[in-house]
Amino acid sequence: MSELFDRIDALVASRSPLPPPAERKRLRVAHGLTLDEVAAALDVRRATVSGWEAGRTEPRPPEREGYARLLGKLVELYPVLNATVPVEGSAVPETFSSAPDTVPRVRPVPAGAVPGAVAVRTEQNMRTRPAGDAVSPVPSVSPAAVSPSAPTTRMTSASASLLVSRRAGGRKAGEAGAPGSGTDPRFENGPLAVVDVEDGKVLAYGVGGLVLDVPAKSLPSLVEWTLKEAKLGQPKLSGPGRPADPLLVLTKAALERYGLPVTLTAQEKDAGRIPEDHKVIKQLTRADWKLTKRGFGPWARIYRPAKGSERQCVQLCIPSWNALDPRFWDNAAQLPPAELARVLGTFATRVMTPRGSTAVTGLELMTALHPPTHAVRDEETGALRQADTKTPGSLGSDPVDCAPPEAPDGHPVLNALDLPRFHVRGPSEKLFEEAYDWARPMTDAECTLRHLVGIDVNMAFAAGANGLNVGLGEPTHVEAPAFDPKLPGSWLVDLSHVDLSHVKVGKEWVDLDGSLLPSPFTPKGDRPEGPAWYATPTVAYAQELGYDVTPTEAYVRYDNGRYLDGWYQRLRDAYLATMADLGVTADLSPEDFLTAMDGCKARDPELGIVVAAIKATVKGGLGKLRERPRGEGWRPGERWRALERPTWRPDIRAAVISRTRVNLHRKIVKHAAFTGQYPIAVLSDCVVYAADGPSPMDFLPYRDGKPLPGGFKLGINPGLVKHEGTQSVLWGEGVREQFDAPQLNFARFIKDGTVTAADNGE
């Protein structure tokens, strides 16, 4: 009988129910698991698990039973609260929340009678409005399903239950960047809208050319309309997360209409907000709306306390108050409403709805992908409730103090060290992991060449974050530790014995001219003079170069993981999708890539703004991990506001910068070993070489179209390089002579050749 039962159990196990492939991946990512971890647990290859998630193959016994058990446990932690079903008569899926009776069904609009008009269906009637160009009537889709990069189409409605036809040439729903891909009906009109006034009428410009009539006559009623009718917002980015609040961008005309100043006074700019006794704030207060602690400024949040799981919150962006900093958003604030909606909508769809500056958004994206807590199901009632337990793979909800060497000057953790007043900490007391700023005089041989050519690493710091193991919890102090390259932390170790004239490249020892190379261990490229604090990637690179390392102490983090992987992937995909729209794809040959990159942003300046904003989100988000006090009446030794965030983590920032710097140095060494060419200047992610010709192809070693393995490779993917700029060697010698600076960093000026005394620090 036992054999019979075994056969029955085996038969059941052979058909263990599994969720669809996409859901398998969602559950794994939500829990912070890698393919390698799942493969190791099931004793299969990484490619096998990847195949299961892609739907190419299905697991068989005995692995199937274990895989089903794993996914079953994960779905308890990260349940699917919405179900997607097809709408009868339409190919567009419709998603129902837990209260489907409150969501109007979307049905096809009959191919209609008015050429050149856009069909609009409300619950009571259908009306048409002439469009700027002829639009062929087609079975309509949700407005959010139209690509943010599609041409603008006018549509208005007093109701948010809308349908819009798609122009020829627009991106189809489901393609990269299309907001209609899996859209929640609560947010069918996209993540945001730009509110403007035209001919006395208030209009809200959304993604995909959508335009809504706005009936609201005051700011409180505008907030009510946004939450009850506009159907704006964005689905959550991870299982245990929450949806993004709708964003309204107010033009100057909208500010005047709703009683707000068009610009801020000097005093208001310093305060970062309008006064609390402003009449509009009083209107909000009378309507029971609240503002966050930062008040009514360029990025304002208006809310009512949540009731259960229901949030009531709208965010405002006010470009004329400098919400869209031109350093990161170029001229976005001056764009007409429809074009601005396209820029911000594309960014929101591909990255996330902006939550403030690009730096703030970069940090918020980390939290959105790894929420600190998650919902759990009550065993008695079956209801979901928010748990106080830390979500695996997240930073948790409580701030963690950094180790003393990781602390910036003035941090309260240094108070216990009782340092002398005005003491300046050196490398043996403070972690100095920063990006490169290094240059050297040119050799006689380099002076005989004609050109200085700069190459720049695409999304260098994002690439440095990819696959990086970082600390998730508190540091542990260890004396005389054995170095572990897999253990994130800060290490006090002497690397002055590492000789760049004789290093290991792969498995082979090679001899180089070490005097022409920057040190990989310091931002200025100087050889270290003794013990210093380094992040794990820097110390691991010293080992990779063939040298022993013996730390004397360390602050390590045993609770660790690849926290930034999802963040990198989201930003990478956004960058690649936008560059593809500009005509630069990952499958181009080196020559075609250089041609495609030449002036690509001029082909579509609005998408060029999106690319710049994505890059700024990477650098700004990492910078926020070590945000300093700003205008808070702060004194050294006191805590400042940013320290109360779980995402105030200077150790993670240091690890990313460390890895980015050594990644670049590895390529420089590989290139030198193979070609005998050495860089003249390095600034952050830009490297300058002397060459006979003006193109990167004149010095990068390609053979039969293939690059040097492990060296620089032209291409659009993060970690690959593009052409930054070319100047003549005579130009270089001239500016160094002009400013009497034999080590002026050419990488700072290689793009356009413009050098000023201010640039040179004079």
N, C-alpha and C positions, 0 to 999 in steps of 0.2 A: 504493500500500500504506500510506503514512503517513497518508493521509486515513482509510483503514479503521481503522487503529490509533487515530486521534484519536476516531473515532465510538465505538469499543469503550471507550476510556478515559472518554468522556463518559457512556456508558451505565452503566458501573460507578460513576462519581461520582454519578450521579443516584439511586443506591440505596445510597449509603454507609451502613453500619449505624450506628445511633444508639442510645444507652441510653434508657430510659424518661424521660419529662419530669421526674419527681421526682429521678431520678438526675442529670440534667443540672444542675439547680439545686444539688444537693448538692456536685457536683464544683466548680462555680464558687465557691460559698461557702467550701468547704474551702481553696481556693487564695487566698482573699481578693480575688477579682475582683468588680468591680461590673458591673451590666448595661451601663452606659455604656462601660466598657472593652472588653467583648466586642463590643458593637455597633460601636465605632470600629474594632476590628481586622478585623471582617468587612464593614465599610462598609455597615451596615444601621442602621435606626432602633432605639432602645432598646426601643420597644414590640414590635418584631419578635422580639427575643431573649426578652422577657418572654412572648410568645405561644408560643414554642417550649418554654419551661420549664413553661408551664401546660398544654401539650398542645392548645391551641386551634388552632395551625397547625403545619405541618412545613416545615423549610427545603427550598428547591429549589436546584438547581445555578445558579451556581457556588458559592454560599455553603455549600451542604450539605457539600461535600467539605472546605472549610476548617473548618467547625464540627465535623465528625466527627474531623478531625485534632486539633483542640484538645481535645476530650473524650477522645480516645484517649491523649493525653499526660497529661492530668490523672488518668485512671484508673490510670496507672502509678504516679503519686505517691500517690494516695489510693484504693487498691483496696478492693473490697467483700469482706470476709473471711467474711461470712455470706450465705446465700441463703435467700430466703423462698418457701415453697411452701404451697399449701393442704392442709389435712388432709382426707383422704377422708371424706366424710359430714359435714363441718363447714364453716361459713363463716368460722371463725376461722383466720387464717394461723398457720403454725408455722415458726419459724426454726431452722435447723440450723447448728451450729458445724462446725468442721473435723473434729470427732469425733462424728458423729451417733449412733453406737451407744451413747454414754453418756447420751443424752437420751431419756427416755421419751416416747412419742407421746401427745398429748392427743386423746382421742376423746369423742364425745358421751355423756352419761349418759342412759340411757333415762328418759323421763318416768315418775315413780315413784309408788310406792304409798303413801307416808307423807305426807299433807297436813300443811302447817305444819312441815316438816322440811327441813333443808339436806342435800343429797346430798354425800357425801364418798367419793371413790374412791382407794384405795391400790393398789399393784401386786398385793397379795394378795387384797384383799377390798373390799367396799363396806359402809359402815355409815351410819346416819343419826342425826342428833342434833336434837331439837326446837329450834326457833328461837323467839325472843320473839314474833314476829308470823307470821301465815300467809304462806307463800311458795309461789307457784304453781310447780310443777316445770316447768322449761324445759330445753332442751338447754343444758348448762352450758358456761361459758367459763372461761378461765384466771382465777384470782382477781385477778390484776393487771389484768384487763380491766375490773374494776368501778371506777367513779369514786371518787376519794378523798372526794368530797363527798356520796356516797350514804349512806343510813341504815346504821347498824351491823348486821351480821349475824354471829352467832356460828358458828364452825366450828373444829373441832380435828382434828388428825391427827398421828400419830407420824412420818409420812412427809411429805416436801415435795412429793411427786407428788400434787397435789390438784386438785379441781374445786369450784367454788362457784356456786350459783345466784344470780341477780341479783334484788333486790327490785324490785317495781313502783315506778316513779318514779326509779330510779337512772339515772345517766348511762350511755349505751351505750358499748361499746368503740368507739374511733375518734373520739369527740367530744372537744372541747377539754378537756384535763386528765385524760382517761381513760388510766391507766397501761397499759392493754392495747393501745394503738395501736402496732403494730409491736414488741411486747415480745419480747425475747430470752428463750428458754426457760430460760437460766441464771438469769434474774431474774424468773421468772413470778410470784413472790409479792410483787413490789414492791421499792422501794428501801430500806425500813427496817421495823423493828418495835419496839414498846414492850413491854418484858419486865416482867411483874408476877407476883405470887404470889397465888393465890386458893384458899382452902380447902386450903392445903398443896400445890397444884399450880402449877407454873411455866407461864405462858402467854405467848405472843408475839402481840401485837395488830398486825396489818398494815393496809394500805390496803384500802378497799372492804369493811370489816367482817370481814376474814379474821382468824381466831385459830388459832394453832398450839400444840399441846402441845410443851413443851420438856423433853426427857429429861435435859438436862445437870445434874449435881450440883455442879459447880465452875466457876469462871470459865474455866480452860483448856478444859474440855470444852464450855462454851457457845460459845467461839470456834470450836472444831472443828465443832460442830453447825451453826453459822451458815454456815461455808464449805462443808460437805459435804452438808448436807441442806436447809437453810432456803430455798435458792434466792432469796436477797435480793441486791439490787444494782441498778444502773442502767446501761443502755447508754451508750456514749460519745456526747458531744454533737457531735463533729466527726470527719471522716475520719481524721486522724492522731492522734486522742486515744486515751484508754483509758477503760474502764468505771469507774464510781464504785464504791468499796468499800461493802459493806453497812454499815448503821448500826443499832446497837442502842441504844435509849433505856432506861435502867435506872431503875425507880421505887424508892421508899424500901424497899418490901418486897423487891424484887429485890436491892438492895444488902445488906440483912440476910441474905438467903438465900445470897449468894455471899461473905459475909465482909468486906464493905466498909463503911466508916462512912457513916451516913445523912447527916451534915453534916460539914463540915470545921472543924477548930479554927482559931482566929485565926492561928496560925503557919502552918498549911497553906494558908489563904486567901492569906496574903502570898506564900507560895512558889508558889502556884498548882498544888499537887500534894500527894499523900500521900507519906510518906517512902519511900525506896527499899528500906528493910528491912521494909516491911509484908509480912505473911504472904501476901497475895494476889499481890503482885509476885514473891515467892519461888516461889509455885506456878507462875506463868507462866514464870519463868526455868528451872525444872526441866523444864517441858514444851517447852523450846526456843523460847518466844515472846519477842519483844523489844518494847520501847517506844521511841517516838521521843524526841528530845532534851528535849521539853517534859514528859516523864514522864507519870505517871498523874494527870491532872487532870480538870476538867469535860468536856473534849473529849480523850479518850485514843485513841491509835492503837496497836493490837496487831498485830504482823506477824512473819513469817519472811522472810528474804531471798528475793527472787524467783528462780525457776528458769526461765531462758529468758523467755518472755513471760507465764508464769503467776504472778500475784500472789496472795499469801496475806496479806490484811490486813482487819481489822475495826475499825470506829470505834465508840467508845462516847460517848454523850451522857448526862450525869448532871444532870438538872434541879435536884435538891436541892443541888447544888454550884454553883448559879447558872450553869449552862451556857446556860439560856434567859433572858437578861437581860430583866427586865420592862420596861425602857425600850423594847425593840424587839419583845418577844414577849408583852407585856401579861401576862395571868395564865395563859399556856400551861402553866407548870410545875405549876399546881394542878389541871389538868384530869384527869379519869379517863383510864385508859389508852386506851380506844377513841377518845375524843374527841381526845386528844393525838396518837394515830396519824393521825387524820383531818387535823388541822392540819399536822403535819410532813409527812405523805404528800402532801397537796395542794401544799405549798410545794416539796417535792422533785420531784414530777412536773412542775410547771410551771416551776420555776427550775432547781434542781439539788439533789442530796442535800446537806444542810448539812455544811460542813467545819469548823465552829467558829462564832464569832459571825457575825452578819449581815455585818459588815465583812469578815471573812475569806472568807466565802462569796462576797461580791461580787467580791473580787479573784480568788478561785479560778475563778469563772465566766469571767473574762476569759481565763485560761490554758487552761481546758477548751475554749473555743471557738477559741483560737489556740495550740495546743501549740507549744513552742519548736522541737521537732524532729519529723521524720516518718520512717516506715518506707520503705525503698526495696527494690526487688527485685534480688537478686544475679543478674548476667547469666549466671553459670556454672551455679549450682544452681537458680535460680528461686525461692529461699526469700526471705522478707521479713526484713530486719534493720533495727534502729534506726540511723538516720544521725545524725551529729553536725552535719549541715548545718542551718542555720536554716530553719525553715519559712517560705515567703514570706508576708508579712503579719503575722508574729508579732514579738515583742520579742526572740526568741532566748533562749539559755540562759545568757548571760553578763550580769552587771550592767553598767550604763553610768553613769558619773559625770555629774551634772548640770553645767550652766554655773554660774559663780560667782553671778550675780544670782538664779538659781533656787534656790540652796542656802539652807535654813533656817539660822538662827544655830547655830554650833557644828559645822557640817559640815566635815570635813577638807579639802574643796576650798578653803576660805577660808584655810587655813594659809599658802598661798603669797602671799596678799595682805598679810600682815604688818600687820594692822589693830591700832591701839592697844587696850590692855586696856579693857574696858567700853565699847568703841565701839558706838554704835547706828547701824546702817545706815539711810539714808534712801531715798526713792523712786529716787534716781539710782544707788543701789548694790544695791537689792534689789527683786525682783519682788513687788508687792503685788496679786495678783489674788484677791480674796475676794468673797463674796456681800454684797449690800447690807445696811446698817444705817443708815438715813437717816430723818430726820423734820424737819418745819419747823412754825413757829407757823401757826395758821389765820388766814386773812384775815377782815376784817369781814363780807364777803359769805358766807363759809363758816360763820361763827358764827350766821348767821340760819337756816341749814338745821337739820333736825331729827336727822339720823342720820349716823353714821359706818359705812360698809359696807366690809368687807374681802373681797377676792377672792384666791384662791390658785391658782397655776399647777400643774396636775397634773403630777407626775413631771418637774418643771422641769429638774433636772440630767440626767436621762436624755434628755430632749428636746434639751438642749444638747449631748449627746454624739453624737446622731444625725447622720450625714453629716459629722462633723467630721474634718478631715485633721490627724493628729497625727504627731509624730516617732516613728520606730521605732528609730533608731540614735543615734549620738553627735552632739553639737552641733559646729558649725563656726563659729569666730569670724570675723566679717567687719567691716571698717572702712568707714564711709560707704556702706552698702549702699543700693541702690534697693529700696524696699519692694515686696514681692510678697505680695498677700493670700492666695495659694494655698500659700505656703511657711510651714510651722509653725516657730515659734521665739520668741525673746524679743528685743525691739527697744528701744533707748534713743532716745527721741524726745520732743520738746517738743510737748505738745498743749494748752498753756495758751491758745493763740490761738483755740481752737474756741469760738465764741459761740453758746450755746443759744438766744439770742433771735432768731437768724436762721440757719435750717438748711434743708437739702434734705429733703423728704419725698417719696420717689419721684423724679420728675423736676422737681418744683416747689419753689421756695424759699418758705418760710413764716416769718412773724414770730410769735414766742411770748413769753411772760413767762418768761425764763430764770431769774429769781430764784425761781420756784416749782417748778423742776425740779431733780432731783439730777443731778450730773455723771455721765456714763456711764463715766468713767475712774478713779474712786476708789470704794472700798467705802463710805466715809462720805458720798459724794455731793458732796464739796468740789471746787471747780475746781482743777486742778493748777497749781502755781506755777512750774514749770520742767521741765526734762528728767526723765523717769522711765522705768522699764522696764515694758513692756507685752507681753502675749501677742498673737499675730497677730490674733485676732478683735477685740480692742479697737482696734488701730491701723486695721484695715480699716473699722471702724465710723466712725472719724473721717473717713476718706475718703468713706464713704457719706453723711455729713452735709454733704458739700460742701467739705471743707477739705483743703489740701495737707499732706502729712506728709513730713518729711525726717529719717530716722534718722541718728544719728552712728555707731552701731555696733550689731551684732546677733550673737546666737548662733542659727544656723538649723540645720535638720535636713533634709538633702537626701534621706535615706532616710525616707520617710513613707508614710502610708496611712490608710485609714478603719478603724483597729483596733477601735473601739468599736461599729461598726454592728451586728454580730451580738449583742453584749452588750445593746445597747439593744433590739433586736428581741425577744430572749428575755424580758427583763424587762417590756417593753411588753405582749407577748402574755399573760404571766402575770397582769399587773395587769388587763388588759381582761377576760380570762376570769373572773377572780375577781369583779370588779365586776359582770359580766353575771350571775353566779350570785346576786349580791345585788340584782338587778333594775335595774341601771343599765347601759344599753347605749348604743352610739355613735349610734343612729338616733333618739334622743329629741329632741323640740322643746325649746327653752330652758326653757319653763315646766314641761314634764314632767320634764326633767332635774333642775331644782331640787327638784321634788316627790319624785322618786325618790331623790335624794341625802339628803333629810331623814330622818335616823335609819336609813339603809340598813344600817349595821353592826349595829344592834340586831336586825335581822331574822334574822341568823345570826352571833352573836358569834364563833364559831370562824373563819368566813371573814373576819371583820373583823380577827382576829389575823393571818391570812395577808396581807391587804392591807398592814397596818402593817409586817410583816416584809419584804415586797417593797420598800416605800419605803426602809426602813432599809438594805436590801442595796444600793440605788443609792447613797445618800449615804455609807454606810460603806465601800463598795468604792472610791469616788473618794477618800475620806479616807486610805485605806491606801496610795494612790499616793505619799503624803508622810508616812509613819508616822514618828513621833519616837521616840527611845530611851525605854524604860520599864523601870525597875527593874533595870538591867543594870550598875550601878556605873559608869555612863558618865561621862566627863569631856569638856568641850568640846574639839574638835579631834580626837577619836578617832572611829573608825568604830563604828557600832552594827549590830546583827544585820540589821535591815531593809535596810540598804544592799547586802547580798549578794544581794538578789532582783532579777531582771530587771524585775520590776514595780514597783520603787521608782522612780517617774517623776514628780517634782513638776511637770515641764513639761506633762505630759498633764493632770494635775489642774488646773493654772493655765489651760490652754486651755479645758477644759470650763467652769470657773467664769466665765471671761471671756466665753465665748459665751452662757452662760445669762444673765449680767447684761446684756449688750447686747441680747439677744433681748427681755428685759423692758423695757428702756429704749426700744427701737424701738416697742413697743406703747404705752407711755406717751406718747411724742411723737405718734404717730399719733392717739391718743385726744384729746390736748390740741389738736392742729391742727384736728380735726373738731368737737369739742364745747366747747372753751374750759375744760374741767375739768382740774385738776391734782391729783396725789396729795398727800396730807398726810403719809403715812408709807409706807416700804417696808422690809420685813425679809426678806431672802433671796428667797423666791418669793411673798410676800404683799404686796398693795398696798391701801392704805386711801384711800377717797374720801369726801368729804362729799356727802350726797344728801338730797333731799326725802323719799324713801321708804326702807323698810328692806331692800329687795331689790336685788340687782345689776341687775335689769331696770329699776330706777328711774333708773339713770344710764348703763347701757351702751346705745349707739346701735344698736338693731335696727330695721330697716325691712322690713316684710312678712316678718318671721321671719328675715331675713338680717342678719348682723352687719356691722360696718364692716370692709371688707377690710384685712387687716394689723393690725387692732386686737384687742381682747380678744373672745374668743368663748366662750360657755358650752358645756361638753361634757366628756366623760370622757376623750377622747384626750389623751395627753401633749402639753403645750404649750398646751392649752385651759385654761379657768379654771372654778372652782367657787366657791360661796359659802363664805367662811371664817367669817364672823360679823358681827353688827351690834350696835352700842351707840349710845346717844344722844350728841348733841353736848354736852349738859350733863354727861354722864358724863366725856367727854373733857376738858372744861375743869376739871371737879372734880378729877380725878386729877392733872392738871398743876399745879393750884394746891396740892393736898395735898402733893405732893413737890417743889414749887418747881422744876419742870422744864418750861420752856416748850416744849422739844423732845423730851419723852418720846415714845418710839416706840409709837404706838397699835397698830401691827401685831403687837407682841409679846403684846398682851392682848385683841385684838379678838374672839377666839373665845368666851371666856366672861366677859370683863370683870373678872376677878380680878387685882388688882395688889397686890403686897406690896413692902415696902422692899427685900427681897432681890432681887426682880425688877428694881428700879430701880438696883441696884448700890450701895445704901446699907447 
